Amino acid sequence: MYSRRQLLERTCLGFGSMVLADLLRGAPEAAHNDLKARRTHFPPKAKAVIQLVQNGGPSQMELFDPKPELAKRAGQPLPGGVEIHQPNNVNTLLPCPFEFRKHGQCGMDISEMLPHIAGIADDLCFIRSMHTEHNNHLEGLNMLLTCKIFPGRPVMGAWISYALGTENQNLPAYIVLRDPTGYTIGGKQLWANGYLPALYQGVEFSMKGAPVHHLNPPEKLAPGTQRATLDLLAKMNEQHLAEHPGETELEARIRNFELAARMQLAAGEVLDIAKESEATKKLYGVDDPKAGPYGLRCLMARRLVERGVRFVQVTTSPGQPWDHHNNIRRDMHKIATETDQGSAALVQDLASRGLLDSTIVMWAGEFGRLPTTQNGDGRDHNRNAFTIWFAGGGFRKGLIHGETDEFGYKSVVNRVAVPDMIATVLHQLGLDHQKVRYPHGGRLETPSDVTVTGAKPVMDLIS
């Protein structure tokens, strides 16, 4: 029974081991398993990311990409048809039920569904020409976050935490703010570390009760008891780790015990908004029963990056609330009302505090919608075209990049694939996506899966 390295050494005259050694020498640094702040490959434009994940597939034609042809040719078939994802689709063009207006000095077209986001048009960088590889929700979300449609790879936040560590050793590098009433589709898979050490997975912070589960003892302990317990536990874990090297779950657990002790003070403070001004709370709509829960998560995201957290992921209400297979007029109004104010407030608040230039805000769903009708008044999934936007972090302001066809079905001008988008985000953080590597399965993996995708940063998006 040979190991992989022995097999490479003993076959093909040893050339396999020579290639492996060359690959490993090409890695810029050894694999990490800590959260110490690390140097970038080149000077960064940004140092943190807030990722607003819009589960369900927001319709580009109803929000960001107006298509007059849908109204002119309503009821007519789309020439050539579409990829039929579900049997109750009809190849009949469906007009958008909402009005678009131009906003900001840039004159960006934004739907009436998003009046708050429309108010920050001059800060936004739109990519109207996104495309992806799958029409199903979970596969699409995997692709958006990992560059592959199947589970098992690390998400973007895990890669960035691995590559850069964190500036605040009292808080996790990667924090997830989800709706306390439930998980979106995919659940914890959306912040998984994959094959990276477990230390780099997202850490959930709760919006109700204790911010982190089991962070504080259920009963008050005598002075010194907790420290003595942690010391003993660390000693036992280190002994076990010495006997079982490479168990990243155990290594992460050891570090997390120490992090938890430090977080007992830091986490409570960062999530306490009592000292926020009334104007700030009103900006986010914290007291609004509809916009408040998401707005509060956006406010928390600002507070976290303000304190040196590297990556914050904010999710929507449970399920897939942007998934409008029918009655798009009614149901889009609901989720747009929930998310619009908080998303815009986050950009405004970061800008007013001088944090927007150093923070990337990313608003994205997993795919778009078809221009044809489903169930008479809805739209099915569309992997061929969707719109996402960025703000801050050196992304160009007031820019619309790319175009779809006259019906919004396919991206046709300056197309952007998901791996290119991820490579661009890393570039703004001072990282060469080809040099962020981790050995796995006999190869050096990268965030953009560059050896397979050929991904490159989209330089037209950045200033």
C-alpha positions as CSV (number, residue, x, y, z in Angstrom):
1,M,0.0,0.0,0.0
2,Y,1.7,3.2,-1.2
3,S,1.0,6.8,-0.2
4,R,0.3,9.3,-2.9
5,R,3.8,10.7,-2.5
6,Q,5.4,7.2,-2.7
7,L,3.4,6.4,-5.8
8,L,4.7,9.6,-7.5
9,E,8.2,8.8,-6.5
10,R,8.2,5.2,-7.8
11,T,6.4,5.7,-11.1
12,C,7.3,7.6,-14.3
13,L,11.0,7.6,-13.3
14,G,10.2,9.9,-10.4
15,F,8.9,12.7,-12.6
16,G,5.6,12.9,-10.6
17,S,7.4,13.7,-7.4
18,M,9.5,16.3,-9.2
19,V,6.3,18.0,-10.5
20,L,4.7,17.8,-7.0
21,A,7.8,19.4,-5.4
22,D,7.8,22.2,-8.0
23,L,4.1,22.9,-7.4
24,L,4.7,23.1,-3.6
25,R,7.7,25.4,-4.1
26,G,5.4,27.6,-6.2
27,A,3.1,28.2,-3.3
28,P,3.7,31.7,-1.8
29,E,3.4,30.5,1.8
30,A,2.7,27.4,3.9
31,A,-0.9,26.4,4.6
32,H,-2.3,28.4,7.5
33,N,-4.3,27.3,10.5
34,D,-4.6,30.5,12.6
35,L,-6.3,33.9,12.4
36,K,-3.2,36.1,12.6
37,A,-3.4,39.1,10.2
38,R,-1.4,38.3,7.1
39,R,0.2,40.5,4.5
40,T,-1.4,40.9,1.1
41,H,0.2,40.2,-2.2
42,F,0.0,43.9,-3.2
43,P,-1.5,47.0,-1.7
44,P,-5.2,46.5,-1.1
45,K,-8.1,48.9,-1.9
46,A,-10.3,47.2,0.7
47,K,-9.8,45.3,3.9
48,A,-13.3,43.9,4.6
49,V,-16.3,42.4,2.8
50,I,-20.0,42.5,3.7
51,Q,-21.9,40.0,1.5
52,L,-25.6,40.5,1.2
53,V,-26.9,37.1,0.0
54,Q,-30.3,37.4,-1.7
55,N,-31.6,33.9,-1.7
56,G,-34.0,32.8,-4.4
57,G,-32.9,34.4,-7.7
58,P,-33.9,38.1,-7.9
59,S,-35.5,39.0,-11.2
60,Q,-33.2,41.4,-13.2
61,M,-36.0,42.6,-15.4
62,E,-38.1,43.7,-12.4
63,L,-35.2,45.4,-10.5
64,F,-32.2,46.5,-12.4
65,D,-32.4,45.7,-16.1
66,P,-35.5,47.3,-17.8
67,K,-36.6,45.7,-21.1
68,P,-39.1,47.7,-23.1
69,E,-39.4,44.9,-25.6
70,L,-41.2,42.8,-23.0
71,A,-44.0,45.3,-22.9
72,K,-44.0,45.9,-26.7
73,R,-44.2,42.2,-27.4
74,A,-46.1,40.9,-24.4
75,G,-47.9,37.6,-25.1
76,Q,-45.7,36.8,-28.0
77,P,-43.2,33.9,-28.0
78,L,-39.5,34.4,-27.3
79,P,-37.7,33.6,-30.6
80,G,-35.9,30.3,-30.1
81,G,-37.5,29.7,-26.8
82,V,-35.7,29.2,-23.4
83,E,-34.3,26.4,-21.3
84,I,-37.4,25.0,-19.8
85,H,-36.7,24.4,-16.1
86,Q,-40.2,23.4,-15.0
87,P,-43.1,22.0,-17.0
88,N,-45.5,24.8,-16.2
89,N,-43.5,27.4,-18.1
90,V,-45.0,28.9,-21.2
91,N,-42.9,30.5,-24.0
92,T,-44.8,33.7,-23.8
93,L,-43.1,37.1,-23.0
94,L,-44.2,38.6,-19.7
95,P,-44.0,42.4,-19.2
96,C,-42.5,43.9,-16.1
97,P,-45.4,45.1,-13.8
98,F,-43.2,47.8,-12.2
99,E,-42.0,51.3,-13.3
100,F,-38.4,52.2,-13.8
101,R,-36.8,55.6,-13.4
102,K,-33.3,57.0,-13.8
103,H,-31.5,57.9,-10.6
104,G,-28.5,59.8,-9.5
105,Q,-26.1,61.8,-11.7
106,C,-25.2,58.5,-13.4
107,G,-28.8,58.1,-14.6
108,M,-29.0,54.5,-13.5
109,D,-32.3,52.7,-14.2
110,I,-33.7,51.2,-11.0
111,S,-37.2,49.8,-10.3
112,E,-39.8,51.4,-8.1
113,M,-39.5,48.3,-5.9
114,L,-36.2,49.6,-4.5
115,P,-36.6,53.3,-3.7
116,H,-33.8,53.3,-1.0
117,I,-31.3,51.5,-3.2
118,A,-32.2,54.0,-6.0
119,G,-31.2,56.8,-3.6
120,I,-27.6,55.5,-3.6
121,A,-27.3,54.9,-7.4
122,D,-24.1,57.0,-7.7
123,D,-22.3,54.7,-5.2
124,L,-23.2,51.5,-7.0
125,C,-21.4,49.3,-9.5
126,F,-23.9,47.2,-11.4
127,I,-22.9,44.0,-13.3
128,R,-25.8,43.3,-15.6
129,S,-24.0,40.6,-17.5
130,M,-23.5,37.9,-14.8
131,H,-24.1,34.3,-15.8
132,T,-23.8,31.0,-14.0
133,E,-23.9,27.2,-14.5
134,H,-27.1,25.9,-12.9
135,N,-30.8,26.6,-12.6
136,N,-31.4,25.0,-9.2
137,H,-31.2,27.1,-6.0
138,L,-28.7,25.1,-4.0
139,E,-26.4,24.5,-7.0
140,G,-26.6,28.1,-7.9
141,L,-25.8,29.3,-4.4
142,N,-22.8,26.9,-4.3
143,M,-21.6,28.3,-7.5
144,L,-22.0,31.9,-6.4
145,L,-20.0,31.3,-3.2
146,T,-17.5,28.6,-4.2
147,C,-17.1,28.5,-8.0
148,K,-18.6,25.0,-8.2
149,I,-22.2,23.8,-8.3
150,F,-21.6,20.9,-5.8
151,P,-20.9,21.1,-2.1
152,G,-17.4,20.5,-0.6
153,R,-15.5,23.6,-1.6
154,P,-14.8,26.5,0.8
155,V,-17.0,29.6,0.4
156,M,-15.6,33.0,-0.5
157,G,-15.6,34.1,3.1
158,A,-13.7,31.1,4.3
159,W,-11.0,31.6,1.6
160,I,-10.6,35.3,2.5
161,S,-10.4,34.5,6.2
162,Y,-7.8,31.9,5.4
163,A,-5.8,34.2,3.2
164,L,-5.9,37.4,5.4
165,G,-6.7,36.3,9.0
166,T,-8.3,39.1,11.0
167,E,-7.5,42.4,12.6
168,N,-9.4,41.7,15.7
169,Q,-8.3,38.6,17.7
170,N,-11.3,39.0,20.0
171,L,-13.9,38.2,17.3
172,P,-14.0,35.6,14.5
173,A,-12.7,36.6,11.1
174,Y,-15.9,35.4,9.4
175,I,-19.3,36.1,10.9
176,V,-22.8,35.2,9.7
177,L,-25.9,37.2,10.5
178,R,-29.0,35.3,9.7
179,D,-32.7,35.7,10.3
180,P,-33.3,34.3,13.8
181,T,-36.6,32.7,12.7
182,G,-34.8,30.1,10.4
183,Y,-32.3,29.3,7.8
184,T,-32.3,30.1,4.1
185,I,-32.0,27.2,1.6
186,G,-28.7,25.5,2.0
187,G,-28.4,26.4,5.7
188,K,-24.9,26.2,7.1
189,Q,-23.6,25.0,3.7
190,L,-23.5,28.7,2.7
191,W,-20.7,29.5,5.2
192,A,-18.8,26.2,5.1
193,N,-15.0,25.9,5.2
194,G,-15.0,22.9,2.9
195,Y,-11.5,21.3,2.9
196,L,-9.9,24.4,4.6
197,P,-9.3,24.1,8.3
198,A,-12.5,24.3,10.3
199,L,-11.2,27.6,11.9
200,Y,-12.2,29.4,8.7
201,Q,-15.9,28.5,8.6
202,G,-18.5,31.2,9.3
203,V,-19.5,31.8,12.9
204,E,-23.2,32.4,13.4
205,F,-24.2,35.4,15.5
206,S,-27.8,35.5,16.8
207,M,-30.0,38.6,16.6
208,K,-31.9,37.5,19.7
209,G,-30.7,36.5,23.1
210,A,-27.0,35.7,23.6
211,P,-25.2,36.7,20.4
212,V,-23.2,33.4,20.3
213,H,-24.7,30.0,21.4
214,H,-23.1,28.6,24.6
215,L,-20.7,31.6,24.8
216,N,-21.4,32.2,28.5
217,P,-21.7,29.6,31.3
218,P,-25.3,28.9,32.3
219,E,-24.4,29.6,35.9
220,K,-22.0,32.1,37.3
221,L,-18.6,30.5,38.2
222,A,-16.2,31.2,41.0
223,P,-13.3,33.5,40.1
224,G,-10.6,31.6,38.3
225,T,-12.7,28.5,37.6
226,Q,-13.2,29.2,33.9
227,R,-9.5,29.9,33.4
228,A,-8.5,26.8,35.1
229,T,-11.0,24.7,33.2
230,L,-9.8,26.2,29.9
231,D,-6.2,25.5,30.8
232,L,-6.9,21.9,31.6
233,L,-9.0,21.4,28.5
234,A,-6.3,22.9,26.4
235,K,-3.7,20.6,27.9
236,M,-5.9,17.5,27.2
237,N,-6.7,18.7,23.7
238,E,-3.0,19.4,22.8
239,Q,-2.1,15.9,24.1
240,H,-4.8,14.4,21.9
241,L,-3.7,16.5,18.9
242,A,-0.1,15.4,19.3
243,E,-1.3,11.8,19.0
244,H,-3.6,12.6,16.1
245,P,-1.9,15.3,14.0
246,G,-3.9,17.0,11.2
247,E,-7.3,16.9,12.8
248,T,-8.4,20.4,11.9
249,E,-11.7,20.1,13.7
250,L,-9.8,19.6,16.9
251,E,-7.3,22.3,16.2
252,A,-10.2,24.7,15.5
253,R,-11.9,23.7,18.7
254,I,-8.8,24.4,20.7
255,R,-8.5,27.9,19.2
256,N,-12.2,28.5,19.5
257,F,-12.2,27.8,23.3
258,E,-9.6,30.6,23.7
259,L,-11.5,32.8,21.2
260,A,-14.7,32.2,23.1
261,A,-13.1,33.4,26.4
262,R,-12.1,36.7,24.7
263,M,-15.4,37.0,22.9
264,Q,-17.4,37.0,26.1
265,L,-16.7,40.7,26.4
266,A,-16.3,41.7,22.7
267,A,-19.4,40.0,21.3
268,G,-21.8,41.5,23.8
269,E,-20.4,45.0,23.2
270,V,-20.5,44.8,19.4
271,L,-24.1,43.7,19.2
272,D,-25.4,46.2,21.8
273,I,-26.9,49.1,19.7
274,A,-28.0,51.1,22.8
275,K,-25.3,53.7,22.0
276,E,-26.3,54.1,18.4
277,S,-28.0,57.4,17.7
278,E,-31.7,57.5,17.0
279,A,-30.9,58.9,13.5
280,T,-28.8,55.8,12.8
281,K,-31.5,53.4,14.0
282,K,-34.1,55.3,11.8
283,L,-31.7,55.1,8.8
284,Y,-31.8,51.3,9.0
285,G,-35.5,51.1,9.9
286,V,-34.7,49.1,13.0
287,D,-38.1,49.7,14.6
288,D,-40.0,49.0,11.4
289,P,-41.8,45.6,11.7
290,K,-41.1,44.8,8.0
291,A,-37.7,46.3,7.3
292,G,-36.4,46.2,10.9
293,P,-35.0,42.6,11.2
294,Y,-32.9,42.8,8.0
295,G,-32.0,46.4,8.7
296,L,-30.7,45.4,12.2
297,R,-28.5,42.7,10.6
298,C,-27.1,45.3,8.2
299,L,-26.4,47.7,11.1
300,M,-24.6,44.8,12.9
301,A,-22.5,44.2,9.8
302,R,-21.3,47.8,9.9
303,R,-20.5,47.5,13.6
304,L,-18.5,44.3,13.0
305,V,-16.3,45.6,10.1
306,E,-15.8,48.8,12.1
307,R,-14.2,46.5,14.8
308,G,-11.9,44.7,12.4
309,V,-14.0,41.7,11.3
310,R,-12.8,40.6,7.9
311,F,-15.9,39.1,6.3
312,V,-19.6,39.4,7.3
313,Q,-22.4,37.5,5.5
314,V,-26.0,38.7,5.8
315,T,-28.8,36.5,4.7
316,T,-32.5,37.2,4.0
317,S,-35.6,35.8,5.6
318,P,-35.8,31.9,5.6
319,G,-36.2,29.8,2.5
320,Q,-35.8,31.5,-0.9
321,P,-37.8,34.7,-0.7
322,W,-36.8,36.1,-4.1
323,D,-38.2,33.0,-5.8
324,H,-41.2,34.3,-7.7
325,H,-42.7,31.5,-9.8
326,N,-46.1,33.2,-9.6
327,N,-47.6,36.5,-8.5
328,I,-44.4,38.3,-8.9
329,R,-46.1,41.7,-8.3
330,R,-47.3,40.8,-4.8
331,D,-44.4,38.7,-3.6
332,M,-41.6,40.8,-4.9
333,H,-43.0,43.8,-3.0
334,K,-42.7,41.8,0.2
335,I,-39.0,40.8,0.0
336,A,-38.0,44.2,-1.6
337,T,-39.6,46.0,1.4
338,E,-37.8,43.7,3.8
339,T,-34.3,44.2,2.3
340,D,-34.2,47.6,0.4
341,Q,-33.9,50.0,3.3
342,G,-31.2,48.1,5.2
343,S,-29.1,47.5,2.1
344,A,-29.1,51.2,1.2
345,A,-28.6,52.3,4.8
346,L,-25.5,50.1,5.1
347,V,-23.8,51.8,2.1
348,Q,-24.8,55.3,3.4
349,D,-23.7,54.6,6.9
350,L,-20.3,53.2,5.9
351,A,-19.8,56.2,3.6
352,S,-20.6,58.7,6.4
353,R,-18.1,57.0,8.7
354,G,-15.3,56.9,6.2
355,L,-15.5,53.1,6.0
356,L,-17.0,52.6,2.5
357,D,-13.7,53.0,0.7
358,S,-12.1,50.2,2.7
359,T,-15.2,47.9,2.7
360,I,-16.7,46.0,-0.2
361,V,-20.5,45.6,-0.1
362,M,-21.8,42.9,-2.4
363,W,-25.5,42.3,-3.2
364,A,-26.1,39.1,-5.1
365,G,-28.5,36.2,-5.7
366,E,-27.7,32.9,-7.3
367,F,-29.2,33.5,-10.7
368,G,-31.9,35.6,-12.5
369,R,-35.3,35.0,-14.0
370,L,-36.7,34.2,-17.4
371,P,-38.4,36.8,-19.6
372,T,-41.2,34.3,-20.3
373,T,-44.1,33.5,-18.0
374,Q,-44.7,30.8,-15.5
375,N,-48.1,30.2,-13.9
376,G,-49.4,33.2,-15.8
377,D,-47.8,35.9,-13.6
378,G,-44.4,34.6,-12.4
379,R,-41.0,33.8,-13.8
380,D,-38.8,30.7,-13.7
381,H,-35.1,30.4,-12.9
382,N,-32.5,31.7,-15.5
383,R,-28.8,30.9,-15.3
384,N,-27.9,32.8,-18.4
385,A,-28.4,36.3,-17.1
386,F,-28.6,38.1,-13.7
387,T,-27.6,41.4,-12.1
388,I,-25.5,41.9,-9.0
389,W,-24.1,45.1,-7.5
390,F,-21.1,46.2,-5.5
391,A,-20.4,49.4,-3.5
392,G,-17.2,50.7,-2.0
393,G,-13.8,48.9,-1.8
394,G,-12.5,50.5,-5.0
395,F,-15.4,49.4,-7.2
396,R,-16.3,52.1,-9.7
397,K,-19.2,54.3,-8.8
398,G,-22.3,54.8,-10.9
399,L,-21.1,52.1,-13.4
400,I,-23.3,49.7,-15.4
401,H,-21.1,46.9,-16.7
402,G,-22.3,44.6,-19.4
403,E,-25.6,44.1,-21.2
404,T,-28.2,41.4,-21.7
405,D,-30.2,40.8,-25.0
406,E,-33.3,42.8,-25.7
407,F,-35.4,40.5,-23.6
408,G,-33.1,40.0,-20.7
409,Y,-32.7,36.3,-21.3
410,K,-28.9,36.1,-22.0
411,S,-25.9,38.1,-21.1
412,V,-24.3,39.2,-24.4
413,V,-21.9,42.1,-23.8
414,N,-18.9,42.0,-21.4
415,R,-20.1,38.8,-19.8
416,V,-18.9,38.1,-16.3
417,A,-18.7,34.6,-14.9
418,V,-18.8,33.8,-11.2
419,P,-15.1,32.8,-10.9
420,D,-14.1,36.2,-12.5
421,M,-16.3,38.0,-10.0
422,I,-14.6,36.2,-7.1
423,A,-11.1,36.9,-8.6
424,T,-12.1,40.6,-8.7
425,V,-13.2,40.7,-5.0
426,L,-9.9,39.1,-4.0
427,H,-8.0,41.6,-6.1
428,Q,-9.5,44.5,-4.3
429,L,-8.4,42.9,-1.0
430,G,-4.8,42.8,-2.3
431,L,-4.9,39.1,-3.2
432,D,-3.8,37.4,-6.4
433,H,-6.5,34.7,-6.7
434,Q,-3.9,32.4,-8.3
435,K,-1.6,32.6,-5.3
436,V,-4.2,32.0,-2.6
437,R,-3.7,28.2,-2.5
438,Y,-4.4,25.2,-0.3
439,P,-3.2,21.7,-0.9
440,H,-6.1,19.2,-1.3
441,G,-6.6,16.0,-3.2
442,G,-3.2,16.1,-4.8
443,R,-3.4,19.7,-6.2
444,L,-3.2,23.2,-5.0
445,E,-6.7,24.6,-4.9
446,T,-7.6,28.3,-5.4
447,P,-10.7,30.3,-4.6
448,S,-11.6,30.8,-8.2
449,D,-10.6,27.2,-9.2
450,V,-8.3,29.0,-11.7
451,T,-6.8,26.0,-13.3
452,V,-10.2,24.9,-14.5
453,T,-12.0,28.2,-15.0
454,G,-9.2,30.4,-16.2
455,A,-10.7,33.2,-14.1
456,K,-9.3,36.8,-14.2
457,P,-10.2,39.9,-12.3
458,V,-12.6,42.2,-14.3
459,M,-10.5,45.4,-14.3
460,D,-13.2,47.5,-15.9
461,L,-15.1,47.2,-12.6
462,I,-12.5,48.9,-10.5
463,S,-11.1,52.4,-10.2
